[in-house]
């Protein structure tokens, strides 16, 4: 499984981002590397290299960074690493979340890196054409489409050949995007419409209904 490293000038920021992403991808090694090594703001080349080594299970590592010299340090550490390492220029929080979810689903290094790099783009709802399968689904858990439930939906749909949209009120979101689903603001107890098309449309809707039936593993 692909590992992640979060590089920040702030130790607490790196740890916070790693903690958030880890909530959505419990099996993924997400290692924070923040601060200058002496308790101050900055980056530490040695610490970043060690973080990469800890995150690498043999499949590769994606490294995300916040700003400025963090990219230079990340690039240097990646060049010296023994395994396959990709440094991605992406919004730190959004990129880490998107990459973690893809890694949890078993995606390869290129796919995980691409998920991170595209996280900053505005996520529009998927286009649904052809034969359509629809379902009205109640969000039976207490938090609705918050971070972890949204991640479960994305992982459930990731391998399917289907375009899936979730609609709440006047808003709609691509059901394969954690951030888009969270952006709906659909709370626990709300009802959403799931609309799918494609070869696996019926299976896609069934999986979302199944998640709701078991309260999104709350």
C-alpha positions in Angstrom: 0.0 0.0 0.0 1.2 3.5 -0.9 2.4 5.6 2.1 2.2 9.3 2.6 4.4 11.9 4.1 3.2 15.3 5.2 5.9 18.0 5.3 5.2 21.3 7.0 7.1 24.2 8.6 4.9 23.5 11.6 5.1 20.3 13.6 1.5 20.7 14.8 0.2 21.4 11.4 1.9 18.3 9.9 0.6 16.1 12.7 -2.9 17.6 12.4 -3.1 16.9 8.6 -1.8 13.4 9.1 -4.4 12.8 11.8 -7.2 14.1 9.6 -6.2 12.0 6.6 -5.7 9.0 8.8 -9.3 9.1 10.0 -10.3 8.4 6.4 -7.6 5.8 5.6 -6.8 3.8 8.7 -4.6 1.3 6.9 -2.4 3.8 5.2 0.9 4.8 6.7 0.7 8.6 7.0 3.8 10.1 8.6 4.1 13.8 9.6 7.4 15.7 9.4 7.1 19.2 10.7 9.4 21.8 12.2 13.1 22.4 12.1 14.0 19.7 14.5 14.7 22.1 17.4 11.1 23.0 18.2 10.9 25.9 15.8 9.3 26.6 12.5 11.1 25.2 9.5 11.9 22.0 7.8 14.4 19.2 8.6 16.0 17.3 5.7 17.0 14.4 7.9 13.6 14.1 9.5 11.8 14.2 6.1 14.1 11.3 4.9 13.3 9.3 8.0 9.6 9.9 7.5 9.8 8.7 3.9 11.5 5.5 5.1 8.9 4.9 7.8 6.0 5.4 5.3 7.4 3.1 2.7 6.1 -0.4 2.8 7.7 -1.2 -0.5 5.0 0.1 -2.8 6.1 3.8 -2.8 5.5 7.0 -1.1 3.7 10.3 -2.0 5.1 13.4 -0.2 3.1 16.5 0.2 4.4 19.9 1.5 3.1 23.2 2.6 5.2 26.0 1.1 8.6 27.6 0.3 11.6 25.6 1.4 9.5 22.5 2.2 9.4 21.6 -1.5 13.1 21.9 -1.8 13.7 19.7 1.3 11.1 17.2 0.1 12.7 17.0 -3.4 16.1 16.4 -1.9 14.9 13.7 0.5 13.0 12.0 -2.3 16.1 11.9 -4.5 18.0 10.2 -1.7 15.3 7.7 -0.8 15.8 4.1 -1.7 12.2 3.4 -2.9 9.9 5.1 -5.3 8.9 8.5 -4.1 6.8 11.2 -5.7 6.6 14.8 -4.4 3.3 16.4 -5.2 2.6 20.1 -5.4 -1.0 20.2 -4.0 -3.1 21.9 -1.4 -1.8 20.2 1.8 -5.0 19.3 3.5 -7.1 18.5 0.4 -4.2 16.7 -1.3 -3.5 14.5 1.8 -7.2 13.6 2.2 -7.6 12.7 -1.5 -4.4 10.8 -1.6 -5.1 8.9 1.6 -8.5 7.7 0.3 -7.1 6.5 -3.0 -4.2 4.7 -1.2 -6.7 3.1 1.2 -8.5 1.7 -1.9 -5.3 0.0 -3.1 -4.4 2.5 -5.9 -0.9 2.6 -7.2 1.7 5.3 -6.8 0.7 7.2 -10.0 -3.0 7.1 -9.1 -2.4 8.3 -5.6 -0.2 11.1 -6.7 -2.7 12.2 -9.3 -5.5 12.2 -6.7 -3.4 14.6 -4.6 -2.5 16.9 -7.4 -6.1 17.2 -8.7 -7.5 17.9 -5.2 -7.2 21.6 -5.6 -9.4 21.7 -8.6 -13.1 22.7 -8.3 -14.9 19.4 -8.2 -18.0 19.4 -10.3 -20.6 16.7 -10.2 -20.1 13.8 -12.7 -22.1 13.9 -15.8 -24.8 11.2 -15.7 -26.0 10.0 -19.1 -27.8 7.0 -20.6 -29.7 4.5 -18.4 -29.9 6.0 -14.9 -30.5 4.3 -11.6 -31.7 6.4 -8.7 -32.3 6.0 -5.0 -33.5 8.2 -2.2 -31.1 7.4 0.7 -31.4 8.5 4.4 -28.2 9.3 6.1 -28.7 7.1 9.1 -25.6 8.1 11.0 -25.2 11.0 13.3 -22.7 13.1 11.3 -24.1 12.6 7.8 -21.6 13.0 4.9 -18.8 14.1 7.1 -15.2 13.1 6.5 -15.1 9.4 7.4 -18.5 8.5 5.9 -17.7 10.4 2.7 -14.4 8.4 2.5 -16.3 5.2 2.9 -18.6 6.1 0.0 -15.6 7.0 -2.2 -13.8 3.8 -1.4 -17.0 1.7 -2.1 -17.4 3.3 -5.5 -13.8 3.6 -6.6 -13.5 0.3 -8.5 -16.9 0.6 -10.3 -17.5 1.6 -13.9 -20.2 4.2 -13.1 -20.7 7.9 -12.9 -22.4 8.7 -9.5 -23.8 11.9 -8.2 -25.2 12.6 -4.8 -27.8 15.4 -4.5 -28.8 17.3 -1.4 -31.2 20.2 -1.8 -30.1 22.3 -4.7 -26.5 21.0 -4.6 -24.9 18.0 -6.2 -21.5 16.3 -5.8 -19.4 13.8 -7.5 -19.7 10.7 -5.3 -16.1 9.7 -6.0 -14.7 12.9 -4.4 -14.5 13.1 -0.6 -14.2 16.8 -0.6 -17.2 17.3 -2.9 -19.3 15.0 -0.7 -18.3 16.9 2.4 -19.1 20.2 0.6 -22.8 19.2 0.4 -23.1 19.7 4.1 -25.6 16.9 4.4 -26.2 16.2 8.1 -27.2 13.0 9.8 -30.9 12.2 9.3 -31.0 14.0 5.9 -32.2 12.4 2.8 -30.0 12.5 -0.3 -30.6 11.3 -3.9 -28.1 9.0 -5.4 -28.0 9.0 -9.2 -25.8 6.6 -11.2 -25.2 5.6 -14.8 -22.9 3.3 -16.5 -22.2 -0.5 -16.5 -22.1 -0.7 -12.7 -24.8 1.8 -11.9 -27.0 -0.6 -10.0 -24.2 -1.9 -8.0 -23.0 1.7 -7.2 -26.4 2.6 -5.8 -26.7 -0.7 -3.9 -23.3 0.0 -2.2 -24.4 3.4 -1.0 -27.6 2.1 0.3 -25.7 -0.7 2.1 -23.5 1.8 3.8 -26.4 3.8 4.9 -28.2 0.7 6.2 -25.2 -0.1 8.5 -25.0 3.6 9.6 -21.7 4.1 7.7 -20.0 1.9 10.3 -20.5 4.5 13.0 
